Amino acid sequence: MRSAYGKRIIALLVWAAVLCVSCCLGETATDPAMERLNQFAAMVMEEKNQSFGYPGNQNVQLTGFYQWLIESGMDTAIVNNAGDPFHNTDPSLNALDFEREVIEFFGPLYGFDPEDLWGIVTFSGTDGNNHGLYFGSKYLEKKTHQKPVVYVSDAAHYSNMRLADLQNLDLVLVPSDEHGCMIPEEFEKALVRDRPALMVYAMGTTFKGGIDDQDALNAILEKYPSVEVYRHVDAALFGGFLPYTEYRDAVDRTVHPFDSIAISGHKFFGMDEPAGLFITTMEIKDNQNPYSVTYLNGSMPMINCSRSALAPLKFWWIIHHTGLEGLTEQANGMLERAKWLKEEMDRLKWQAWLEPMSNTVYFVRPPEEIAEKYGLAPDYDERLGGELSHIVVMQHVTKEGLQGFLDDLAAYIEETLDEAA
């Protein structure tokens, strides 16, 4: 795996080559546009490895992909995935076949039957959630002739609230506990029993990494068999890595039934721009309005018409160049380092928490100079003492980097004790 130092050397060599070409063309090194771009790139390269507070994988391994893109001439063409990847009637100038292969690779990892599988590569986890709410509401409306009520925990990603508003769906925010999980008893109190339920299960809440107890929530739903249910799993980060760990059953629909799932591509998988996966069943897809489009010679059940063709190609590249073995190593390494970080913070007697199956350690917020140095996101929970921060242990968050954070924290604790004395 190429080191960050090696990547920077390559970037500098490429920049030097561009500079030579620019000079030959009469352009100078002081071109203000290039100067600004290089300042931006230098800032990103300096800060990316100490970005601990947000769940982006900064170990992007797409250099070979971009080399292929340029060498093949694909950087001079536009390809557009406007169509159904499972019904590609014209494979020219699109990457729909690659998109279908990506869904066919990931679908079984989440318990989907290859014979009853449908999905798309999305623009983001939010786009995946948008499809989950849209497909779920239309499926339930067709089945019951009623609009559903959306139930989501108040600790879940804010996109679910925004999307319910966008789609004009009635939303119930169910209170969460101090671990960031939907409280089953509160859900039962809030359940509207004469309307269908569109459940959004959080598989790793944004700040605390809480996982909704699907078994407990499903047990409540079973008490009210007249309520038709669609279950969508928002698994933006955790859905990326859990299939390669001992916790794989948590995202296996044959163990915990659900109808669709959304996963981000720019988190665990190391895409260099927002992307994601939306996966459901062919039965769910077939019960959507097909919106047959003559000039595309097919139905368009998805929300977006034009979709990126490069994102599926990047996913396909990652599948074939990282593979199950590489993804497994990365996933388990993240969980091991998160556990180690929690133990070290306990040793320092700095209050911290780590939920089961999580790579997110959350803790009492340190002083602002430390929070700023490591890009720590803020939160507040009165139940846990007030101001909080977290570290999302991604692939680029190494033990060495975490030790630097711990050393800074230990120095602050020692300084505080000295002042108190």
NUDOFI-471453 format. One line per 8 residues: number of its first residue (from 1); their letters; for each residue x, y, z of N, C-alpha, C. Coordinates in steps of 0.1 Angstrom, whole numbers, plus 5000, padded with zeros to 4 digits. Example, Ala and Ser with C-alpha at 12.3 -4.5 7.8 and 13.67 -1.06 7.14 Angstrom:
2
1 = as = 5132 4943 5078 5123 4955 5078 5132 4967 5078; 5128 4978 5071 5137 4989 5071 5129 5000 5079 $
//
This chain:
421
1 = mrsaygkr = 5009 4988 5000 5000 5000 5000 5009 5012 5000; 5007 5022 4990 5016 5033 4989 5014 5042 5001; 5025 5047 5007 5025 5056 5019 5020 5070 5015; 5016 5077 5025 5011 5091 5023 5023 5099 5018; 5035 5096 5023 5047 5103 5018 5050 5101 5004; 5049 5088 5000 5050 5084 4986 5041 5091 4977; 5028 5092 4981 5018 5099 4974 5021 5114 4972; 5027 5120 4982 5030 5134 4981 5042 5136 4971 $
9 = iiallvwa = 5051 5127 4971 5063 5128 4962 5057 5127 4948; 5048 5117 4945 5042 5116 4932 5035 5128 4928; 5027 5134 4938 5019 5146 4935 5029 5158 4931; 5040 5159 4938 5050 5169 4935 5056 5167 4922; 5059 5154 4918 5065 5152 4905 5055 5155 4894; 5042 5152 4896 5032 5155 4886 5031 5170 4885; 5031 5177 4896 5030 5192 4896 5042 5198 4888; 5054 5192 4891 5066 5197 4884 5065 5195 4869 $
17 = avlcvscc = 5059 5183 4865 5057 5181 4850 5048 5191 4844; 5037 5194 4852 5027 5203 4847 5033 5217 4846; 5042 5220 4856 5049 5233 4855 5057 5235 4843; 5065 5224 4840 5073 5224 4828 5065 5226 4815; 5054 5219 4814 5046 5221 4803 5040 5235 4802; 5036 5240 4814 5031 5254 4814 5041 5264 4809; 5053 5262 4814 5064 5271 4810 5066 5271 4795; 5066 5258 4789 5068 5257 4775 5057 5264 4767 $
25 = lgetatdp = 5046 5264 4773 5034 5271 4766 5034 5286 4769; 5044 5290 4776 5044 5305 4779 5037 5309 4792; 5032 5299 4799 5026 5302 4812 5036 5303 4823; 5035 5311 4833 5044 5312 4844 5040 5305 4856; 5050 5302 4865 5047 5295 4878 5038 5304 4887; 5036 5316 4884 5028 5325 4892 5014 5326 4887; 5010 5317 4878 4996 5317 4874 4987 5317 4886; 4979 5327 4889 4971 5328 4901 4961 5317 4903 $
33 = amerlnqf = 4956 5312 4892 4946 5301 4894 4953 5288 4899; 4965 5285 4893 4973 5273 4897 4978 5275 4911; 4982 5288 4914 4987 5290 4928 4977 5288 4938; 4964 5292 4935 4954 5290 4945 4951 5275 4947; 4950 5268 4935 4947 5254 4936 4958 5246 4944; 4971 5250 4942 4981 5244 4949 4981 5247 4964; 4977 5259 4968 4976 5262 4982 4965 5254 4988; 4954 5252 4981 4943 5244 4986 4948 5229 4988 $
41 = aamvmeek = 4955 5224 4978 4960 5210 4978 4969 5208 4990; 4978 5218 4992 4988 5217 5003 4981 5217 5016; 4970 5225 5018 4962 5225 5030 4956 5212 5033; 4950 5206 5022 4943 5193 5024 4953 5182 5028; 4965 5182 5021 4975 5172 5024 4980 5173 5038; 4981 5185 5043 4986 5188 5056 4976 5183 5067; 4964 5185 5064 4954 5183 5075 4947 5170 5075; 4947 5163 5063 4939 5151 5062 4942 5140 5072 $
49 = nqsfgypg = 4955 5138 5076 4958 5127 5084 4955 5130 5099; 4952 5142 5102 4948 5145 5116 4933 5149 5117; 4925 5144 5107 4911 5146 5107 4905 5134 5114; 4903 5136 5127 4898 5125 5135 4883 5125 5138; 4877 5137 5136 4863 5138 5141 4852 5135 5131; 4856 5132 5119 4845 5129 5108 4849 5116 5101; 4838 5109 5096 4840 5095 5092 4845 5093 5077; 4853 5102 5073 4859 5100 5059 4872 5092 5060 $
57 = nqnvqltg = 4873 5082 5051 4886 5074 5050 4896 5082 5041; 4906 5088 5048 4916 5096 5041 4927 5087 5034; 4926 5074 5036 4935 5065 5029 4930 5061 5015; 4928 5071 5007 4922 5069 4993 4932 5062 4985; 4928 5051 4978 4938 5043 4970 4933 5042 4956; 4931 5054 4950 4926 5054 4936 4936 5059 4926; 4949 5060 4930 4959 5065 4920 4959 5056 4907; 4958 5043 4909 4958 5035 4897 4946 5037 4888 $
65 = fyqwlies = 4935 5040 4895 4922 5042 4887 4924 5055 4879; 4930 5065 4884 4931 5077 4876 4942 5076 4866; 4952 5068 4868 4962 5065 4858 4955 5058 4846; 4946 5048 4849 4939 5041 4838 4929 5051 4831; 4923 5060 4839 4914 5070 4833 4921 5078 4823; 4933 5083 4826 4940 5091 4817 4946 5083 4805; 4952 5072 4808 4958 5064 4798 4948 5058 4788; 4936 5056 4792 4926 5050 4783 4919 5061 4775 $
73 = gmdtaivn = 4921 5073 4779 4914 5084 4772 4900 5087 4778; 4896 5080 4789 4883 5082 4794 4882 5095 4801; 4893 5102 4804 4892 5115 4810 4887 5126 4799; 4886 5122 4787 4881 5131 4776 4867 5128 4772; 4860 5119 4779 4847 5115 4775 4837 5116 4787; 4824 5117 4783 4814 5117 4793 4806 5104 4792; 4804 5097 4803 4796 5086 4804 4785 5089 4815; 4773 5084 4812 4762 5088 4821 4753 5076 4823 $
81 = nagdpfhn = 4751 5073 4836 4743 5061 4840 4729 5065 4841; 4723 5069 4830 4708 5073 4830 4701 5060 4826; 4697 5052 4836 4690 5040 4833 4690 5030 4844; 4683 5019 4842 4683 5009 4853 4694 4999 4851; 4703 4998 4860 4715 4989 4859 4711 4974 4857; 4699 4971 4861 4694 4957 4859 4686 4955 4846; 4686 4966 4838 4678 4965 4825 4685 4974 4816; 4698 4970 4812 4706 4979 4803 4704 4975 4789 $
89 = tdpslnal = 4696 4982 4782 4693 4978 4768 4703 4984 4758; 4711 4994 4762 4721 5000 4754 4734 5002 4762; 4744 4994 4761 4755 4995 4770 4765 5006 4766; 4762 5013 4755 4772 5023 4750 4771 5036 4759; 4783 5042 4761 4784 5055 4768 4777 5055 4782; 4777 5043 4789 4773 5043 4803 4781 5031 4809; 4781 5031 4823 4787 5020 4830 4777 5013 4838; 4765 5011 4833 4754 5004 4840 4758 4989 4843 $
97 = dferevie = 4765 4983 4834 4768 4969 4836 4778 4968 4849; 4787 4978 4850 4796 4978 4861 4788 4981 4874; 4778 4990 4873 4770 4994 4884 4762 4981 4889; 4756 4974 4880 4749 4961 4884 4759 4952 4891; 4771 4950 4886 4780 4941 4892 4784 4945 4906; 4785 4958 4908 4788 4963 4922 4776 4959 4931; 4764 4962 4927 4752 4958 4935 4752 4943 4938; 4755 4935 4927 4755 4920 4929 4766 4916 4938 $
105 = ffgplygf = 4777 4923 4939 4788 4920 4948 4784 4922 4963; 4778 4934 4965 4775 4938 4979 4762 4933 4984; 4752 4931 4975 4739 4927 4980 4739 4914 4989; 4746 4903 4985 4746 4891 4993 4753 4894 5007; 4762 4903 5008 4768 4906 5020 4758 4911 5031; 4747 4917 5026 4736 4922 5035 4724 4912 5035; 4726 4900 5030 4716 4890 5031 4706 4890 5020; 4708 4898 5009 4699 4898 4998 4701 4886 4989 $
113 = dpedlwgi = 4690 4881 4985 4690 4869 4975 4694 4874 4962; 4705 4869 4956 4709 4873 4942 4698 4872 4932; 4688 4864 4934 4677 4862 4925 4666 4873 4927; 4667 4880 4938 4657 4890 4941 4664 4902 4946; 4672 4908 4938 4681 4919 4942 4680 4930 4932; 4680 4943 4937 4680 4955 4929 4687 4966 4936; 4693 4975 4929 4699 4986 4936 4706 4995 4926; 4712 5006 4932 4719 5016 4924 4731 5021 4932 $
121 = vtfsgtdg = 4741 5026 4925 4751 5034 4932 4746 5049 4933; 4746 5054 4945 4740 5067 4947 4750 5078 4948; 4745 5090 4949 4754 5102 4951 4760 5103 4965; 4753 5097 4975 4757 5098 4989 4749 5089 4997; 4752 5089 5011 4743 5082 5020 4729 5088 5021; 4729 5101 5020 4716 5109 5020 4708 5105 5008; 4714 5104 4996 4707 5099 4984 4701 5085 4986; 4709 5077 4993 4704 5063 4996 4692 5064 5006 $
129 = nnhglyfg = 4692 5073 5016 4681 5074 5025 4669 5080 5018; 4672 5089 5008 4661 5095 5000 4653 5084 4993; 4661 5075 4987 4655 5063 4980 4648 5054 4990; 4654 5052 5002 4647 5043 5012 4633 5049 5016; 4632 5062 5018 4620 5068 5022 4610 5068 5010; 4615 5071 4998 4607 5071 4986 4601 5057 4983; 4610 5048 4982 4606 5034 4979 4597 5029 4989; 4600 5031 5002 4592 5026 5013 4578 5032 5013 $
137 = skylekkt = 4577 5045 5011 4564 5052 5012 4555 5048 5000; 4561 5047 4988 4554 5043 4976 4549 5028 4977; 4558 5020 4982 4554 5006 4984 4542 5004 4994; 4543 5011 5005 4532 5010 5015 4519 5017 5010; 4521 5028 5003 4509 5035 4997 4502 5025 4987; 4510 5019 4979 4504 5010 4969 4497 4998 4976; 4502 4994 4987 4497 4982 4994 4485 4985 5003; 4485 4997 5008 4475 5001 5018 4466 5012 5014 $
145 = hqkpvvyv = 4470 5019 5004 4462 5032 5000 4463 5042 5011; 4473 5042 5019 4475 5052 5029 4490 5057 5029; 4492 5069 5032 4506 5074 5034 4511 5069 5048; 4523 5065 5048 4528 5059 5061 4533 5071 5070; 4535 5067 5082 4542 5076 5092 4557 5071 5093; 4566 5080 5092 4580 5077 5093 4585 5078 5108; 4591 5067 5113 4596 5067 5126 4612 5066 5126; 4618 5076 5132 4633 5076 5133 4637 5082 5146 $
153 = sdaahysn = 4648 5077 5151 4653 5082 5164 4658 5096 5163; 4657 5104 5174 4662 5117 5174 4677 5118 5174; 4684 5107 5175 4699 5107 5174 4704 5103 5160; 4694 5099 5151 4698 5094 5138 4703 5106 5129; 4708 5103 5118 4713 5114 5109 4702 5123 5105; 4706 5136 5105 4696 5146 5102 4690 5145 5088; 4696 5138 5079 4691 5137 5065 4677 5131 5066; 4675 5122 5075 4662 5115 5075 4650 5125 5078 $
161 = mrladlqn = 4653 5134 5087 4643 5145 5091 4641 5154 5079; 4652 5158 5072 4651 5167 5061 4643 5160 5049; 4646 5147 5047 4640 5140 5036 4625 5138 5038; 4622 5135 5050 4607 5133 5053 4600 5146 5050; 4606 5157 5054 4600 5170 5050 4599 5172 5035; 4610 5169 5028 4611 5171 5014 4600 5163 5007; 4597 5150 5012 4588 5142 5006 4574 5143 5012; 4572 5153 5021 4559 5156 5027 4553 5144 5034 $
169 = ldlvlvps = 4562 5137 5042 4558 5125 5049 4557 5129 5064; 4547 5124 5071 4545 5126 5085 4557 5119 5092; 4563 5127 5101 4575 5122 5108 4573 5121 5123; 4577 5110 5129 4578 5110 5144 4592 5108 5148; 4597 5117 5156 4611 5116 5161 4610 5109 5175; 4615 5097 5175 4614 5089 5188 4626 5092 5196; 4624 5095 5209 4635 5098 5218 4646 5086 5218; 4658 5090 5220 4669 5080 5221 4675 5080 5235 $
177 = dehgcmip = 4681 5069 5238 4688 5068 5252 4702 5075 5251; 4709 5074 5262 4722 5081 5263 4732 5074 5254; 4729 5062 5249 4738 5055 5239 4735 5059 5225; 4725 5067 5223 4721 5070 5209 4712 5061 5202; 4705 5052 5210 4696 5042 5204 4681 5046 5206; 4673 5043 5196 4658 5045 5198 4653 5037 5210; 4645 5044 5218 4640 5037 5230 4627 5030 5226; 4627 5016 5227 4615 5008 5222 4602 5013 5229 $
185 = eefekalv = 4603 5015 5242 4590 5019 5249 4585 5032 5244; 4594 5042 5241 4589 5054 5235 4584 5052 5221; 4590 5043 5214 4584 5040 5200 4570 5035 5201; 4568 5026 5211 4554 5020 5212 4544 5030 5216; 4548 5040 5224 4539 5051 5228 4535 5059 5216; 4545 5061 5207 4543 5070 5195 4537 5063 5183; 4536 5050 5183 4531 5043 5172 4517 5046 5168; 4514 5051 5156 4501 5054 5151 4496 5040 5145 $
193 = rdrpalmv = 4486 5035 5152 4482 5021 5149 4472 5019 5138; 4467 5030 5132 4458 5028 5121 4464 5033 5108; 4478 5034 5108 4485 5038 5095 4497 5030 5094; 4502 5028 5081 4514 5020 5079 4526 5027 5085; 4536 5019 5089 4548 5024 5095 4560 5022 5086; 4567 5034 5084 4580 5033 5076 4591 5035 5087; 4597 5024 5090 4608 5024 5100 4621 5028 5094; 4629 5037 5101 4642 5040 5097 4651 5035 5109 $
201 = yamgttfk = 4658 5024 5107 4667 5019 5117 4681 5025 5115; 4686 5031 5126 4700 5037 5125 4710 5026 5129; 4719 5024 5119 4729 5014 5121 4742 5021 5123; 4744 5027 5135 4755 5036 5138 4751 5050 5137; 4746 5056 5148 4742 5070 5148 4754 5079 5146; 4751 5091 5141 4762 5100 5136 4773 5103 5147; 4769 5106 5159 4778 5110 5169 4783 5099 5178; 4774 5091 5183 4777 5081 5193 4779 5067 5188 $
209 = ggiddqda = 4776 5065 5175 4777 5052 5170 4767 5042 5175; 4755 5047 5180 4745 5038 5185 4738 5030 5175; 4734 5018 5178 4727 5010 5168 4713 5006 5174; 4703 5010 5166 4689 5007 5171 4687 4992 5173; 4680 4988 5183 4677 4974 5186 4666 4969 5177; 4670 4963 5166 4660 4959 5156 4650 4948 5162; 4656 4939 5170 4648 4928 5175 4637 4934 5185; 4641 4943 5193 4631 4949 5203 4621 4957 5196 $
217 = lnaileky = 4625 4965 5186 4615 4973 5178 4606 4964 5170; 4612 4954 5164 4603 4944 5156 4593 4937 5165; 4597 4934 5177 4588 4927 5187 4576 4936 5190; 4578 4949 5191 4567 4958 5193 4558 4958 5180; 4564 4959 5169 4556 4959 5156 4548 4946 5155; 4553 4935 5160 4546 4922 5159 4533 4922 5168; 4533 4930 5178 4521 4931 5187 4509 4938 5179; 4512 4945 5168 4502 4952 5161 4502 4947 5146 $
225 = psvevyrh = 4497 4935 5144 4498 4929 5130 4491 4937 5119; 4481 4945 5123 4474 4953 5113 4482 4964 5107; 4493 4968 5114 4502 4979 5109 4511 4973 5098; 4510 4977 5086 4519 4973 5076 4532 4981 5077; 4544 4974 5075 4557 4979 5079 4566 4978 5067; 4574 4989 5065 4586 4988 5056 4598 4993 5065; 4608 4985 5064 4620 4988 5072 4632 4992 5063; 4637 5004 5066 4649 5009 5059 4660 5010 5069 $
233 = vdaalfgg = 4672 5006 5065 4683 5007 5074 4693 5018 5069; 4695 5028 5078 4705 5038 5075 4718 5034 5081; 4726 5028 5072 4739 5022 5076 4751 5029 5070; 4751 5042 5069 4760 5050 5061 4775 5045 5064; 4779 5045 5076 4793 5041 5080 4794 5027 5083; 4786 5023 5093 4787 5009 5099 4784 4998 5088; 4775 5001 5079 4771 4992 5068 4783 4989 5059; 4793 4999 5059 4805 4996 5051 4814 4986 5057 $
241 = flpyteyr = 4816 4986 5070 4826 4977 5076 4820 4965 5083; 4808 4965 5088 4803 4954 5096 4803 4940 5089; 4800 4940 5076 4799 4927 5069 4813 4919 5070; 4824 4926 5073 4837 4919 5073 4842 4916 5087; 4832 4917 5097 4836 4915 5111 4827 4904 5117; 4830 4901 5130 4822 4891 5137 4807 4896 5139; 4805 4909 5136 4791 4915 5139 4783 4915 5126; 4787 4907 5116 4781 4908 5103 4765 4905 5103 $
249 = davdrtvh = 4761 4898 5113 4746 4895 5114 4738 4907 5116; 4744 4918 5122 4737 4930 5124 4731 4936 5112; 4738 4934 5100 4734 4939 5088 4730 4929 5078; 4725 4917 5083 4721 4906 5075 4706 4905 5076; 4699 4908 5065 4684 4908 5065 4678 4894 5067; 4686 4884 5065 4680 4870 5068 4680 4868 5084; 4688 4876 5091 4688 4875 5106 4679 4886 5112; 4680 4898 5107 4671 4910 5111 4664 4915 5098 $
257 = pfdsiais = 4652 4912 5097 4645 4916 5084 4645 4931 5081; 4649 4935 5069 4647 4948 5065 4645 4948 5050; 4639 4959 5044 4636 4959 5030 4646 4967 5022; 4653 4976 5027 4663 4983 5020 4674 4988 5029; 4685 4992 5023 4697 4996 5031 4704 5007 5023; 4710 5017 5030 4718 5027 5024 4732 5027 5031; 4742 5027 5022 4756 5027 5027 4763 5038 5020; 4773 5045 5027 4781 5055 5020 4793 5049 5014 $
265 = ghkffgmd = 4798 5055 5003 4810 5050 4997 4822 5058 5001; 4820 5071 5005 4832 5079 5008 4836 5078 5023; 4830 5069 5030 4834 5067 5044 4843 5054 5044; 4839 5043 5047 4847 5031 5049 4855 5028 5036; 4848 5029 5024 4854 5023 5012 4864 5032 5006; 4866 5044 5011 4877 5053 5006 4875 5059 4992; 4862 5062 4989 4860 5070 4977 4865 5084 4979; 4869 5091 4968 4874 5104 4970 4864 5115 4968 $
273 = epaglfit = 4851 5111 4968 4840 5121 4967 4827 5114 4972; 4817 5121 4976 4805 5115 4981 4799 5105 4971; 4795 5093 4976 4789 5083 4968 4783 5073 4978; 4776 5063 4973 4770 5053 4982 4763 5042 4974; 4756 5034 4982 4748 5023 4977 4734 5023 4982; 4724 5021 4974 4710 5018 4978 4707 5004 4973; 4703 4995 4982 4701 4981 4979 4687 4977 4984; 4679 4971 4976 4666 4966 4980 4663 4953 4972 $
281 = tmeikdnq = 4651 4949 4972 4647 4937 4965 4640 4940 4952; 4641 4931 4943 4634 4933 4930 4619 4934 4932; 4614 4927 4942 4599 4928 4945 4595 4942 4950; 4604 4948 4958 4601 4962 4962 4602 4971 4950; 4612 4970 4941 4614 4978 4929 4602 4976 4920; 4597 4964 4918 4586 4962 4909 4573 4967 4914; 4572 4971 4926 4560 4977 4932 4561 4993 4933; 4570 4999 4925 4571 5013 4924 4565 5017 4910 $
289 = npysvtyl = 4562 5030 4909 4558 5035 4896 4569 5034 4887; 4568 5026 4875 4579 5024 4867 4584 5036 4859; 4575 5045 4857 4579 5057 4849 4587 5053 4836; 4580 5046 4828 4586 5041 4815 4590 5053 4806; 4602 5053 4802 4608 5064 4794 4612 5059 4780; 4605 5064 4770 4607 5058 4757 4621 5060 4752; 4627 5072 4753 4640 5074 4748 4651 5066 4755; 4648 5061 4767 4658 5052 4774 4654 5038 4773 $
297 = ngsmpmin = 4643 5035 4766 4638 5021 4763 4637 5013 4776; 4632 5019 4787 4630 5012 4799 4623 5020 4810; 4622 5014 4821 4615 5021 4833 4626 5028 4841; 4622 5038 4848 4631 5046 4856 4625 5047 4870; 4626 5036 4878 4620 5037 4892 4628 5046 4901; 4641 5048 4898 4649 5056 4908 4646 5071 4907; 4650 5078 4917 4647 5092 4918 4655 5100 4907; 4668 5097 4906 4676 5104 4897 4676 5098 4883 $
305 = csrsalap = 4676 5106 4873 4678 5101 4860 4693 5100 4857; 4700 5111 4854 4714 5110 4853 4721 5107 4866; 4730 5097 4865 4738 5094 4877 4752 5092 4873; 4761 5093 4882 4776 5092 4879 4779 5078 4874; 4786 5078 4863 4792 5065 4858 4806 5063 4864; 4812 5073 4869 4826 5071 4875 4825 5065 4888; 4815 5068 4896 4813 5062 4910 4812 5047 4909; 4804 5041 4901 4804 5027 4900 4817 5021 4895 $
313 = lkfwwiih = 4824 5028 4886 4837 5023 4882 4847 5023 4893; 4846 5034 4902 4855 5034 4913 4852 5023 4923; 4839 5021 4926 4835 5010 4935 4840 4997 4929; 4839 4995 4916 4843 4982 4909 4858 4981 4911; 4865 4992 4909 4880 4992 4911 4884 4987 4925; 4877 4993 4935 4880 4990 4949 4877 4975 4952; 4866 4970 4947 4863 4956 4948 4874 4947 4943; 4879 4950 4931 4889 4941 4925 4903 4944 4929 $
321 = htgleglt = 4906 4956 4935 4919 4958 4940 4921 4958 4955; 4911 4958 4962 4911 4956 4977 4906 4943 4981; 4895 4939 4976 4889 4925 4978 4884 4923 4992; 4878 4912 4994 4873 4908 5007 4884 4908 5018; 4895 4902 5014 4906 4901 5024 4911 4915 5029; 4912 4924 5019 4917 4938 5023 4906 4945 5031; 4894 4944 5027 4883 4951 5034 4882 4945 5048; 4883 4932 5050 4883 4925 5063 4894 4930 5072 $
329 = eqangmle = 4906 4931 5067 4917 4936 5074 4915 4951 5079; 4910 4959 5070 4908 4973 5073 4897 4974 5084; 4886 4967 5082 4874 4968 5092 4878 4964 5106; 4885 4953 5107 4889 4948 5120 4900 4956 5127; 4909 4962 5118 4919 4971 5123 4913 4983 5130; 4902 4989 5123 4895 5000 5129 4889 4997 5142; 4882 4986 5143 4876 4982 5156 4886 4980 5167; 4898 4974 5163 4908 4971 5173 4914 4984 5179 $
337 = rakwlkee = 4916 4994 5169 4922 5007 5174 4912 5015 5182; 4899 5014 5179 4889 5021 5187 4889 5015 5201; 4889 5002 5202 4889 4996 5215 4902 5000 5223; 4913 5000 5216 4926 5005 5223 4925 5019 5227; 4919 5028 5219 4918 5042 5223 4909 5043 5235; 4898 5036 5236 4889 5037 5247 4897 5032 5260; 4904 5022 5259 4912 5017 5271 4922 5027 5275; 4929 5033 5266 4939 5043 5269 4933 5056 5276 $
345 = mdrlkwqa = 4921 5060 5271 4914 5071 5277 4909 5067 5291; 4905 5055 5293 4901 5050 5306 4914 5051 5316; 4925 5047 5310 4938 5048 5318 4941 5062 5323; 4938 5072 5314 4940 5086 5317 4929 5091 5326; 4919 5083 5328 4907 5087 5336 4899 5099 5330; 4899 5098 5316 4891 5108 5309 4879 5101 5304; 4867 5106 5308 4854 5099 5306 4852 5097 5291; 4850 5085 5287 4848 5081 5273 4839 5069 5272 $
353 = wlepmsnt = 4833 5068 5260 4823 5057 5258 4826 5051 5244; 4823 5038 5243 4824 5031 5230 4813 5021 5229; 4804 5023 5220 4793 5014 5219 4797 5000 5212; 4789 4990 5214 4792 4977 5208 4792 4978 5192; 4801 4972 5186 4802 4971 5171 4807 4985 5165; 4811 4994 5174 4814 5008 5169 4829 5010 5167; 4832 5019 5158 4846 5025 5157 4846 5039 5161; 4836 5044 5168 4835 5058 5173 4836 5059 5188 $
361 = vyfvrppe = 4847 5065 5193 4848 5067 5207 4844 5081 5210; 4834 5083 5219 4830 5097 5222 4833 5099 5237; 4835 5112 5240 4841 5115 5253 4839 5130 5256; 4841 5133 5269 4840 5147 5274 4850 5155 5265; 4845 5167 5260 4852 5175 5251 4865 5180 5257; 4876 5179 5251 4889 5184 5256 4890 5199 5253; 4900 5206 5258 4901 5220 5255 4902 5223 5240; 4898 5235 5236 4896 5238 5222 4909 5237 5213 $
369 = eiaekygl = 4921 5239 5219 4933 5238 5211 4935 5223 5207; 4931 5214 5215 4932 5200 5212 4921 5196 5202; 4909 5200 5205 4897 5198 5196 4900 5203 5182; 4906 5215 5181 4908 5221 5168 4920 5214 5161; 4930 5210 5168 4941 5203 5162 4937 5190 5155; 4928 5183 5161 4924 5170 5156 4911 5170 5149; 4905 5182 5146 4893 5183 5139 4881 5176 5146; 4880 5177 5159 4869 5170 5166 4856 5177 5166 $
377 = apdyderl = 4846 5170 5161 4832 5175 5160 4826 5177 5174; 4818 5187 5176 4812 5190 5189 4798 5183 5190; 4794 5180 5202 4780 5176 5205 4777 5180 5220; 4765 5178 5224 4761 5181 5238 4751 5171 5242; 4753 5166 5254 4743 5157 5260 4744 5159 5275; 4733 5165 5281 4733 5168 5295 4734 5155 5303; 4729 5144 5298 4729 5131 5306 4743 5126 5308; 4753 5131 5299 4767 5126 5300 4776 5137 5304 $
385 = ggelshiv = 4770 5148 5310 4779 5158 5315 4780 5170 5307; 4774 5171 5295 4774 5183 5287 4782 5182 5274; 4793 5190 5273 4800 5191 5260 4808 5178 5257; 4806 5173 5245 4812 5161 5240 4820 5163 5227; 4829 5154 5225 4836 5152 5212 4836 5137 5209; 4840 5134 5196 4843 5120 5193 4854 5119 5184; 4860 5107 5183 4870 5103 5173 4864 5091 5166; 4863 5093 5153 4859 5082 5144 4871 5075 5139 $
393 = vmqhvtke = 4874 5063 5143 4886 5056 5140 4885 5050 5126; 4890 5057 5116 4890 5053 5102 4903 5047 5098; 4905 5043 5086 4918 5037 5082 4930 5046 5083; 4928 5059 5081 4940 5068 5083 4943 5072 5097; 4934 5068 5106 4936 5072 5120 4944 5060 5127; 4957 5062 5126 4967 5052 5131 4969 5053 5146; 4975 5042 5151 4979 5042 5165 4988 5053 5168; 4997 5056 5159 5007 5067 5161 5000 5081 5162 $
401 = glqgfldd = 4990 5083 5153 4982 5095 5154 4974 5096 5166; 4968 5085 5171 4960 5085 5183 4969 5087 5195; 4981 5082 5194 4990 5084 5206 4994 5098 5207; 4995 5105 5196 4997 5120 5196 4986 5127 5203; 4974 5123 5200 4962 5129 5207 4962 5126 5222; 4965 5113 5225 4966 5109 5239 4977 5117 5247; 4988 5119 5240 4999 5126 5247 4995 5141 5250; 4988 5147 5240 4983 5161 5242 4973 5161 5253 $
409 = laayieet = 4964 5151 5254 4954 5151 5264 4961 5148 5278; 4971 5140 5278 4978 5137 5291 4985 5149 5296; 4991 5157 5286 4998 5169 5290 4988 5179 5296; 4976 5180 5290 4966 5189 5295 4962 5185 5309; 4960 5172 5311 4955 5167 5324 4966 5171 5335; 4979 5168 5331 4990 5171 5341 4991 5186 5344; 4989 5194 5334 4990 5209 5336 4978 5213 5345; 4966 5208 5343 4955 5211 5351 4957 5207 5365 $
417 = ldeaa = 4963 5195 5367 4965 5191 5381 4976 5200 5388; 4986 5204 5380 4996 5213 5386 4990 5226 5390; 4982 5231 5382 4975 5244 5385 4966 5243 5397; 4959 5231 5398 4951 5229 5410 4959 5228 5423; 4971 5222 5421 4979 5221 5433 4985 5234 5437 $
//
